[in-house]
Amino acid sequence: MSSESKIREDIVRLSRSLYERGFSVGSAGNISAAVDDGILMTPTNSCLGFLDPAQISKVSRDGRHISGDKPSKEIFLHNAFYETRPATGAVVHLHSTFATALSCLEDTNPDDCIPPLTPYVVMRVGQVKLIPYIRPGDEKAGQLIRELGGRYAAVLLENHGPVVTGKDICSAVYAAEELEETAKLLVLLRGTPAKLLSDANVAELKAAFAAY
């Protein structure tokens, strides 16, 4: 099995797992992964629970459709991360419930959407920036991500949902899951005094578990 074939199978397998556990519904969400000669991406209007490896879209690094079904309209989000974070091997965009809920709340900190509640969100996700609302599929969203200069491995799209990256498809999916579970904790703890990790705790984690 070639590297590209394996990545196609991984996209199908992990997408189905996300769908079956409620991280995406209907045709919501899209996933991409880098290959040597381009980017593989879930097709537009496809359901993450029922993907066909052969129909996954393939596009060039400059956005040209090479093969497979038409790529997701959110391709601009993905390309922006590949361009500004060269070590990015995969991008996961979900409409997962609790992360999306945080993106809708007026008091969500735009510079730190997911505060350091647990060590694993620091280790796997890092600081999360809130991106102002842009219509889905609008290229402006990609430009806003480019303007971040690669400083964030994950963002939260206002009133929309999370976009999370990783060095490969597995790490990107695991980071997206970690972000969602931490968002769930934050929503459940709202109105209750909660302890966050200290700056020293966060610095220690970053030193011991350097992000990609």
C-alpha positions as CSV (number, residue, x, y, z in Angstrom):
1,M,0.0,0.0,0.0
2,S,1.5,3.4,-1.0
3,S,1.8,6.2,1.4
4,E,-1.0,8.1,-0.3
5,S,-3.2,5.0,-0.2
6,K,-2.6,4.6,3.5
7,I,-3.4,8.2,4.2
8,R,-6.7,7.9,2.2
9,E,-7.6,4.9,4.3
10,D,-6.6,6.7,7.5
11,I,-8.9,9.7,6.5
12,V,-11.8,7.3,6.0
13,R,-11.2,5.4,9.2
14,L,-10.7,8.4,11.4
15,S,-13.5,10.4,9.8
16,R,-15.9,7.5,10.5
17,S,-14.8,7.4,14.1
18,L,-15.4,11.1,14.6
19,Y,-18.9,10.8,12.9
20,E,-19.9,7.7,14.9
21,R,-19.0,9.5,18.2
22,G,-20.9,12.7,17.4
23,F,-18.0,15.0,16.6
24,S,-19.7,15.8,13.3
25,V,-23.2,15.4,12.0
26,G,-24.7,15.3,8.5
27,S,-22.3,16.7,6.0
28,A,-20.6,19.0,8.5
29,G,-16.8,19.1,8.9
30,N,-13.9,18.5,6.6
31,I,-10.5,16.9,6.9
32,S,-7.3,17.2,4.8
33,A,-3.9,15.6,4.8
34,A,-0.7,16.5,3.0
35,V,0.9,14.1,0.5
36,D,4.1,14.5,-1.5
37,D,2.5,16.0,-4.6
38,G,-0.5,17.8,-3.1
39,I,-3.3,17.7,-0.5
40,L,-6.0,15.1,0.0
41,M,-9.3,16.5,1.2
42,T,-12.8,15.3,2.0
43,P,-15.2,16.2,-0.7
44,T,-17.8,19.0,-0.5
45,N,-21.2,17.9,0.9
46,S,-19.8,14.6,2.0
47,C,-20.6,12.9,5.3
48,L,-17.5,12.0,7.4
49,G,-19.1,8.7,8.3
50,F,-19.4,7.4,4.8
51,L,-16.4,8.3,2.8
52,D,-14.9,6.4,-0.2
53,P,-11.1,6.4,-0.3
54,A,-11.1,6.7,-4.1
55,Q,-13.5,9.7,-4.1
56,I,-11.4,11.8,-1.7
57,S,-10.4,15.0,-3.5
58,K,-6.8,15.6,-4.4
59,V,-5.7,19.2,-5.0
60,S,-2.3,20.8,-5.8
61,R,-0.5,23.0,-3.2
62,D,-1.8,26.0,-5.2
63,G,-5.4,24.9,-5.0
64,R,-5.9,23.2,-8.4
65,H,-8.3,20.2,-8.4
66,I,-6.4,17.2,-9.6
67,S,-8.6,14.2,-9.0
68,G,-11.5,12.7,-7.0
69,D,-14.7,14.6,-6.2
70,K,-14.8,18.4,-5.8
71,P,-13.1,19.4,-2.6
72,S,-14.8,21.0,0.4
73,K,-15.6,24.7,0.1
74,E,-13.5,25.3,3.2
75,I,-10.3,24.5,1.3
76,F,-9.1,28.0,2.0
77,L,-8.9,27.3,5.7
78,H,-6.7,24.3,5.2
79,N,-4.4,25.9,2.6
80,A,-3.8,28.8,5.0
81,F,-2.4,26.5,7.6
82,Y,-0.3,24.5,5.2
83,E,1.2,27.8,3.9
84,T,1.9,29.4,7.3
85,R,2.9,26.3,9.3
86,P,5.2,24.2,7.1
87,A,5.3,21.2,9.5
88,T,1.5,20.8,9.2
89,G,0.6,17.4,7.9
90,A,-3.2,17.5,8.4
91,V,-6.0,19.8,9.2
92,V,-9.3,18.9,10.9
93,H,-12.3,21.2,10.9
94,L,-15.4,20.1,12.9
95,H,-18.7,21.6,14.1
96,S,-18.3,19.7,17.4
97,T,-20.9,20.7,19.9
98,F,-19.0,22.2,22.9
99,A,-16.2,23.9,20.9
100,T,-18.8,25.5,18.7
101,A,-20.8,26.5,21.8
102,L,-17.7,28.4,23.1
103,S,-17.4,30.1,19.7
104,C,-20.9,31.5,20.2
105,L,-20.5,32.9,23.7
106,E,-20.0,36.6,24.1
107,D,-17.4,36.2,26.9
108,T,-15.1,33.8,25.2
109,N,-11.6,35.3,25.3
110,P,-10.6,35.9,21.6
111,D,-6.9,35.5,22.4
112,D,-7.3,32.3,24.5
113,C,-10.5,30.5,23.7
114,I,-9.4,27.3,25.5
115,P,-7.7,28.2,28.7
116,P,-5.2,25.7,30.3
117,L,-7.6,23.6,32.2
118,T,-5.8,20.3,31.7
119,P,-2.2,19.4,30.8
120,Y,-3.3,17.6,27.7
121,V,-4.9,20.5,26.0
122,V,-1.7,22.4,26.5
123,M,0.4,19.5,25.1
124,R,-1.8,18.6,22.1
125,V,-3.6,21.9,21.2
126,G,-1.8,24.9,22.7
127,Q,-3.3,28.4,22.7
128,V,-6.4,28.8,20.6
129,K,-7.3,32.1,18.8
130,L,-10.9,33.1,18.0
131,I,-11.4,34.1,14.3
132,P,-14.1,36.7,13.7
133,Y,-17.2,35.4,11.9
134,I,-16.8,34.9,8.2
135,R,-19.4,33.2,5.9
136,P,-18.5,29.5,5.4
137,G,-16.5,29.1,2.2
138,D,-15.4,32.7,2.0
139,E,-11.7,33.1,1.1
140,K,-11.4,35.8,3.8
141,A,-11.2,33.1,6.5
142,G,-8.0,31.9,4.9
143,Q,-6.6,35.3,4.9
144,L,-7.4,35.9,8.5
145,I,-5.5,32.7,9.4
146,R,-2.5,33.7,7.2
147,E,-2.4,37.0,9.2
148,L,-1.7,34.9,12.3
149,G,1.7,34.1,10.9
150,G,1.6,30.4,11.9
151,R,1.6,31.2,15.6
152,Y,-1.4,29.0,16.4
153,A,-1.9,25.3,15.7
154,A,-5.7,25.6,16.3
155,V,-8.3,28.3,15.9
156,L,-12.0,28.7,16.8
157,L,-14.2,30.2,14.0
158,E,-16.8,32.5,15.6
159,N,-20.3,30.9,15.5
160,H,-18.9,28.1,13.5
161,G,-16.4,25.7,15.1
162,P,-12.8,24.6,15.5
163,V,-10.0,24.1,13.0
164,V,-7.1,22.0,14.4
165,T,-3.8,21.0,12.8
166,G,-1.2,18.4,13.5
167,K,2.0,16.9,12.1
168,D,0.0,14.0,10.6
169,I,-3.7,12.9,10.4
170,C,-3.7,11.0,13.7
171,S,-2.2,13.8,15.7
172,A,-4.6,16.3,14.2
173,V,-7.6,14.2,15.0
174,Y,-6.4,13.5,18.5
175,A,-5.9,17.3,19.0
176,A,-9.4,18.1,17.7
177,E,-10.8,15.5,20.1
178,E,-8.8,17.0,23.0
179,L,-10.0,20.5,22.2
180,E,-13.6,19.3,22.1
181,E,-13.4,17.5,25.4
182,T,-11.8,20.5,27.1
183,A,-14.5,22.7,25.7
184,K,-17.0,20.4,27.2
185,L,-15.4,20.7,30.6
186,L,-15.3,24.5,30.3
187,V,-19.0,24.6,29.5
188,L,-19.9,22.2,32.3
189,L,-17.8,24.3,34.8
190,R,-19.3,27.6,33.8
191,G,-20.4,29.5,36.9
192,T,-18.3,27.3,39.1
193,P,-14.8,28.3,40.5
194,A,-12.3,26.3,38.5
195,K,-8.6,26.0,38.9
196,L,-6.5,26.6,35.7
197,L,-2.9,25.5,35.3
198,S,-0.5,28.3,36.3
199,D,1.9,30.0,33.9
200,A,4.7,28.0,35.4
201,N,2.7,24.7,34.8
202,V,2.1,25.7,31.2
203,A,5.8,26.7,30.6
204,E,6.9,23.3,32.0
205,L,4.6,21.4,29.7
206,K,5.7,23.4,26.7
207,A,9.4,22.7,27.5
208,A,8.7,19.0,28.1
209,F,6.3,18.4,25.2
210,A,7.3,20.8,22.4
211,A,4.5,21.2,19.8
212,Y,5.3,20.3,16.2
